[in-house]
């Protein structure tokens, strides 16, 4: 019996704080007009001091679980895709696992920049299709404002903070994830990177002085690469799903630049109306942009059960990829899952586990002494 991986839950979380183009124009030499016409961005969301990648990820993840009517304790796998993780380690996924009380889940981070959500989705779907897992929570989350150089007008105009999440569930019902196409070309690694703070350039006074902990980008080259790969990846997954371009009701692309999306539409000979575009309000939220756009498309009534859609992205690495899927839509309503209860139970469990570890440590030292 074949097993299929269905998207049964989705959710998004963005900070309340809005940073407009005019506000950026008071920080660096640029203008609202330049940013809007060259990128399509009008404003972006910026995390406040209490918010972080894990807090946004947990919020989006919980919304997706509510939509899927799935208890956190029933989640088998959590993948958080991010380029602005909570720490170098432990993984942001483990922090999220504790925050949402998903005490039976494996958790890890995935690094494929803006293509990360596509990579994570495909990986999670494969584990469902093999029978290894029954459910997975896939989250794309970023607080890029923390790694953007706010004095560099080439990059600071582009990025924003946010998170989006999908719940995937295994089912014998045909549909869900249909096909995927993932690629990488590391020869373009230096075109978009944060060069400091890793093992190549460990954090030091010098790396900080040189701004190596900020995003550095060759915008023109990334632009050329993106326009090359977006339509090609979309065509590839449509073909692999044995569909034609006219079977696709919506293409939901990574929101990096309106001109890149327009070039993809032209390459696919599709009207812009068949694309979901919300870059104006959020800027480039990297790996979070696709699940945020999907969540909004659903809320806007643009996604119906049975629709064939394509999600397509590109980013640092270089990486690029796409997935084709049949939209499952909301499941018939069952008993509402009280997520707050699981969150509270998770918090209590975390507290108890910390104390148990402390007591065990004291006991261990005591028994060694006597
Ligand atoms: N305001 C005003 N002028 C600017 C600004 C700005 N914010 N930024 C650059 N300029 C100037 C440049 O200095 C240049 O001036 P010059 O001609 O005197 O040298 C001129 O505008 C044109 O610069 P370009 O770099 O050619 O501008 P372009 O039209 O390529 O737009 C942009 C730049 C928006 C960055 C574009 O190249 C782009 O979107 N690239 C893709 C970036 C991207 O998608 N990155 C994310 C990938 S996803 C991930 O992994 C995170």
Boltz pocket constraint, residues with backbone or C-beta under 6 A from the ligand:
constraints:
  - pocket:
      binder: B
      contacts: [[A, 29], [A, 30], [A, 31], [A, 34], [A, 35], [A, 38], [A, 39], [A, 113], [A, 114], [A, 115], [A, 153], [A, 154], [A, 157], [A, 192], [A, 217], [A, 218], [A, 219], [A, 220], [A, 221], [A, 222], [A, 223], [A, 226], [A, 256], [A, 257], [A, 284], [A, 286], [A, 314], [A, 315], [A, 316]]
      max_distance: 6.0
